Amino acid sequence: MFMKSLEKHIYAIMRIVAGFMFLWHGSQKLFNFPFTDYQIPPFIKYGGGLIEFVGGILIMIGLGTRWAAFIAAGMMAFAYWIGHGTKAILPINNHGEMAALYCFVFLFISARGSGIWSIDGCLGSNKGESAPPG
């Protein structure tokens, strides 16, 4: 099948890239790097920023991946409904596409685990994980 042989590699790249992109949201909130002039409430800055920064790093390197991704998915669901969902239901109307996508990508990562190219894999924490059927 088309790209079947690359499935594990592409999943690992998705996990790494998603974690990498997520950590920069946290870096921006916690360290104002990259610079932003947005005023962020303290509970979002320190609560959300910490989950984004630490969770993004853990997801990217594949350490405690299932729990880090599960917490990140929950935070993004919360962010969607509190920050965007109160304006309109559809993500296209409330500008919540990124929150919704992050939520479901992290939910998938939480269910699938860290996979290859991960610290969990090196430590043997991936035992029992297998490629999805099909």
Secondary structure by P-SEA (a helix, b strand, c coil): cccccaaaaaaaaaaaaaaaaaaaaaaaaaccccccccccccccccaaaaaaaaaaaaaaaccaaaaaaaaaaaaaaaaaaacccccccccccccaaaaaaaaaaaaaaaaacccccccccccccccccccccc
